Amino acid sequence: MDEQTNFQNPWYSLEWFSPGIFKNFTWEHKIFLYTLILIPLFIAGRWILRYYLNQKLPIALTKSQIKSNPTNLVRLIPDILLILLTALVIVALARPQKTNEKTVQWTEGIDIMLVIDISQSMQIQDFKPNRLESAKEKAMDFINGRFQDRIGIVIFSGDAYSLSPLTTDYDLLKSSIEDVHFEMIDNRGTAIGSALAVATNRMRESESKSKVIILLSDGDNTAGNIDPITAAKLASAYDIKIYTIAIGKEGKVPYGKDFFGRPRMVDNTLDETTLREIADIGEGQFFRVSDNEALEKVFKIIDQYEKAEIKETRYKDTTDFYINYLNWAVCIFLLWLLLKSTFISNVLQD
């Protein structure tokens, strides 16, 4: 029988005296339980007083006339009932209870737009297997660490498009990220300003207390119809914080393979100045990463910075069970009174 069923037993069930029941009780006045150890002392003192103070009637009997009869032990029943009665009253005074505590967690979530560069330079293989695949993997890990935050996705190269609106459907988000590839946008280039503008447009009507853009790019702004600094100021006007991540190494980096199957090395440059200024305007932070591990650390840092406020509401449902033990005490008291009026009691001691 499970614990929940035990607590639903009727008061006359012997289950109320099982160790499992007592173990799961909380006690309103636990100090009363310590008086249980006084019961044996009380009984011993009572027996000593009776032995020395009760009147004795001397009767001369021969040794053969003195016989021990087991039925004489029934005279102890009233004393045993008195012990049980006292113990039950003490247990009831200690007020046994069962408390079911429920905790309800809720959050004031934040809104996050992931803005991911899918330009051709994201195929460079200084990240494994390449910059884009590494960025996708770490973005999905970032999503797994969120709780009740709305997240959206913007992709860009020569143009910028909203891949997913703000949503808490994380499975849908990860599926959308998995499907990202270089051919999704025909126009070549890197339209950082347009990407920021699209992300801002998605968030401008948000009522969230915290709005964040995470911009990940590996190149200079070479396309689009809006300047990145202007777009950053527009986002800031809507109280949107901007984190920028510059991905990639400068200098010679592997890009594809030559005729002999060897990695082909190409020159790579990156405009840190613009990305730093965007982060400053957005009151966020700029990060420079040159390998998979560094990118993973950056996402973890941002994850720690931008945490939703988790609040708890606790409910306590307390049920008293002292009445069960009082009912038992009343029954035993009535039985004790009944036995006091029968042959079981030693009338010579009353």
C-alpha positions in Angstrom: 0.0 0.0 0.0 1.5 3.3 -1.0 2.0 6.3 1.3 -0.8 8.4 -0.2 -3.3 5.5 0.3 -2.1 5.1 3.9 -3.1 8.7 4.8 -6.6 8.1 3.4 -7.3 5.2 5.7 -10.2 5.4 8.2 -9.2 6.4 11.8 -9.7 2.9 13.1 -7.1 1.4 10.8 -4.0 -0.1 12.4 -2.0 1.5 9.6 -1.9 4.7 11.7 0.6 2.9 14.0 3.0 1.8 11.3 6.5 3.2 11.3 6.1 4.5 7.8 3.2 6.7 8.8 5.0 8.2 11.8 8.1 8.8 9.6 6.2 10.9 7.2 4.4 13.1 9.8 5.5 16.6 10.6 4.8 17.6 14.2 3.3 21.0 15.3 4.4 20.5 18.9 7.2 18.0 18.7 8.3 18.7 22.3 5.4 16.6 23.6 6.9 13.5 22.1 9.8 13.7 24.5 7.4 13.1 27.4 6.8 9.5 26.1 10.0 8.5 27.9 8.3 9.5 31.2 5.6 6.9 30.9 7.8 3.9 32.0 9.1 6.0 34.9 5.5 6.9 35.9 4.5 3.2 35.8 7.5 2.1 37.8 6.9 4.8 40.4 3.2 3.8 40.6 4.1 0.2 41.1 6.6 1.0 43.9 4.1 3.2 45.7 1.5 0.5 45.5 3.9 -2.1 46.8 4.9 -0.1 49.9 1.8 1.9 50.6 -1.1 -0.5 49.9 -2.6 -2.3 52.9 -1.5 -5.9 53.1 -3.5 -8.7 54.7 -1.3 -11.4 56.1 -2.5 -14.9 55.3 -0.8 -18.1 56.4 -0.5 -20.6 53.5 1.6 -23.7 53.1 4.1 -23.9 50.2 1.9 -26.4 48.4 -1.0 -24.0 48.5 1.0 -21.2 46.7 0.6 -21.8 43.0 1.4 -19.5 40.0 -1.5 -19.2 37.5 -0.9 -17.6 34.1 -4.4 -16.2 34.2 -3.3 -13.8 36.9 -1.5 -11.9 34.1 -4.8 -10.6 32.8 -4.9 -8.3 35.9 -2.1 -6.3 34.1 -4.4 -5.4 31.2 -5.9 -2.3 32.8 -2.3 -0.9 33.4 -1.3 -1.7 29.9 -4.4 0.1 28.6 -3.6 3.1 30.8 -0.1 3.2 29.3 -1.5 3.1 25.7 -4.1 5.8 26.6 -1.4 8.1 28.0 0.8 7.5 24.9 -2.1 8.2 22.5 -3.0 11.5 24.3 0.6 12.6 24.1 0.8 11.8 20.3 -2.4 13.8 19.8 -1.0 16.7 21.7 2.1 16.7 19.5 -0.3 17.3 16.6 0.8 15.0 13.8 0.4 16.6 10.3 1.0 15.9 6.7 2.1 18.9 4.6 2.0 18.8 0.8 4.2 21.7 -0.5 3.9 22.7 -4.2 6.3 25.0 -5.9 5.2 26.9 -9.0 8.0 28.5 -11.1 7.4 31.2 -13.6 9.7 33.6 -15.4 9.8 37.0 -16.8 11.4 35.8 -20.1 13.5 37.9 -22.4 13.4 38.2 -26.1 16.5 37.2 -28.1 17.2 37.5 -31.8 20.1 35.4 -33.3 21.4 37.2 -36.3 23.6 34.8 -38.3 25.9 35.6 -41.3 25.6 33.0 -44.1 27.8 34.8 -46.6 30.2 32.8 -48.7 33.1 33.6 -46.4 31.4 31.6 -43.7 32.5 28.5 -45.6 36.1 29.1 -44.5 37.4 26.1 -42.6 39.4 27.7 -39.7 36.4 26.4 -37.7 35.5 22.7 -38.0 33.8 21.8 -40.3 33.4 25.5 -41.3 32.4 28.8 -39.7 28.7 28.5 -40.5 28.3 24.9 -39.2 30.2 25.7 -36.0 28.0 28.8 -35.5 24.8 26.7 -36.0 25.9 24.1 -33.5 26.8 26.6 -30.8 23.5 28.5 -31.5 21.5 25.3 -30.9 23.4 24.6 -27.7 22.6 28.2 -26.6 18.9 27.6 -27.3 19.0 24.4 -25.2 20.1 26.4 -22.2 17.2 28.9 -22.3 14.0 28.6 -20.3 10.8 30.4 -21.4 12.7 33.0 -23.4 11.3 33.9 -26.8 14.0 33.5 -29.5 14.0 34.5 -33.2 16.4 34.0 -36.1 17.6 36.4 -38.8 20.0 35.3 -41.5 21.9 37.5 -43.9 24.4 37.8 -46.6 23.8 40.4 -49.4 20.2 40.7 -48.1 18.7 39.9 -44.7 15.6 37.8 -44.0 13.7 36.8 -40.9 14.0 33.0 -40.7 11.9 32.6 -37.5 9.9 35.1 -35.5 10.2 35.3 -31.7 8.9 32.0 -30.3 9.4 29.6 -27.4 9.0 26.6 -29.7 12.7 25.6 -29.3 12.3 22.4 -31.4 11.1 24.5 -34.3 14.0 26.9 -33.8 16.6 24.2 -33.9 15.0 22.6 -36.9 15.2 26.0 -38.7 18.8 26.4 -37.8 19.7 22.9 -39.0 18.2 23.8 -42.4 20.3 27.0 -42.9 22.7 26.8 -45.9 24.7 29.2 -48.1 22.2 29.2 -51.0 19.2 30.5 -49.0 20.1 34.1 -50.2 21.1 34.8 -53.8 22.6 38.2 -53.3 26.3 38.1 -52.3 27.9 40.3 -49.7 27.5 41.0 -46.0 24.6 43.3 -45.2 25.1 43.8 -41.4 23.1 47.0 -41.2 20.1 45.4 -43.0 20.3 42.4 -40.7 20.2 44.6 -37.6 17.2 46.5 -39.0 15.2 43.3 -39.7 16.0 42.0 -36.2 14.9 45.4 -34.7 11.7 45.4 -36.7 10.9 42.0 -35.2 11.5 43.2 -31.7 10.2 46.8 -31.8 6.7 45.8 -30.6 7.9 43.5 -27.9 6.8 44.3 -24.3 9.6 42.2 -22.7 11.7 44.0 -20.1 14.9 42.7 -21.8 15.5 42.5 -25.5 18.8 41.2 -26.9 20.4 40.9 -30.4 23.3 38.5 -30.8 25.0 39.3 -34.1 27.5 36.8 -35.5 29.5 37.8 -38.5 32.9 37.2 -40.1 33.2 40.1 -42.6 32.9 43.8 -43.3 29.6 45.4 -44.2 29.6 45.3 -48.0 25.9 45.3 -48.9 22.5 46.4 -47.8 20.7 49.7 -47.9 21.3 50.8 -44.3 24.5 51.7 -42.5 25.3 49.3 -39.5 25.9 52.2 -37.1 22.6 53.8 -38.0 20.9 50.4 -37.6 22.6 49.9 -34.2 21.3 53.4 -33.0 17.8 52.4 -34.2 18.0 49.2 -32.1 19.2 51.1 -29.1 16.3 53.5 -29.4 14.0 50.5 -28.8 16.1 49.5 -25.7 17.6 46.5 -27.5 21.0 45.3 -26.2 23.5 44.1 -28.9 26.2 41.5 -28.5 28.5 41.2 -31.5 30.7 38.1 -32.2 33.5 38.4 -34.8 34.2 34.9 -36.0 37.4 33.9 -37.8 41.1 34.3 -37.9 43.0 37.0 -39.9 45.7 36.2 -42.4 46.0 32.9 -44.2 43.0 30.6 -43.6 42.0 27.3 -45.3 39.2 27.6 -47.9 38.4 24.6 -50.0 41.0 22.4 -51.7 43.4 22.8 -54.6 43.9 20.5 -57.6 45.9 18.0 -55.5 43.3 17.8 -52.7 45.4 20.0 -50.4 43.7 22.8 -48.3 43.8 26.0 -50.3 44.9 29.0 -48.2 43.4 32.4 -48.7 43.8 35.8 -47.1 41.1 36.9 -44.6 40.5 40.3 -43.0 37.8 41.3 -40.5 36.5 44.8 -39.6 36.5 44.6 -35.8 36.0 48.4 -35.5 32.5 48.4 -36.8 31.4 45.4 -34.7 32.9 46.9 -31.6 31.1 50.2 -32.2 27.8 48.4 -32.8 28.2 46.6 -29.4 29.1 49.9 -27.7 26.0 51.6 -29.1 23.8 48.6 -28.1 25.4 48.7 -24.6 26.3 45.0 -25.0 29.7 43.5 -25.5 32.1 42.6 -28.4 33.7 39.2 -28.7 36.5 38.0 -31.0 36.7 34.2 -31.5 39.1 32.2 -33.6 38.1 28.6 -33.0 35.2 26.3 -32.0 36.1 26.3 -28.3 36.2 30.1 -28.1 32.9 30.4 -29.8 31.3 28.0 -27.3 32.7 30.0 -24.4 31.2 33.2 -25.8 27.8 31.7 -26.0 28.1 30.5 -22.4 29.1 33.9 -21.3 26.1 35.6 -23.0 23.9 32.8 -21.6 25.0 33.8 -18.1 24.6 37.5 -18.7 21.1 37.3 -20.1 19.2 35.2 -17.7 15.4 35.4 -17.2 14.2 36.3 -13.8 12.8 33.1 -12.3 10.2 33.5 -9.5 8.7 30.9 -7.3 5.3 30.7 -5.6 4.9 28.1 -2.9 1.7 26.5 -1.7 1.3 24.5 1.5 -1.6 22.2 2.1 -1.5 20.9 5.7 -3.8 18.2 7.1 -4.1 17.3 10.8 -4.3 13.7 12.0 -4.4 14.1 15.8 -8.1 13.4 15.8 -7.4 9.8 14.8 -5.3 9.2 17.8 -7.8 10.9 20.1 -10.5 8.6 18.8 -8.3 5.6 19.7 -7.6 7.1 23.1 -11.3 7.5 23.8 -12.0 3.9 22.8 -9.2 2.6 25.1 -10.4 4.9 27.9 -13.9 3.4 27.7 -12.4 -0.1 27.6 -10.3 0.7 30.7 -13.3 1.9 32.6 -15.2 -1.3 31.7 -12.4 -3.5 32.8 -12.1 -1.6 36.1 -15.5 -2.9 36.9 -14.9 -6.5 36.2 -13.1 -9.4 37.8 -9.9 -8.6 35.8 -9.0 -5.8 38.2 -7.6 -6.7 41.6 -10.3 -5.2 43.9 -7.9 -5.5 46.8 -5.7 -2.8 45.3 -8.6 -0.4 44.5 
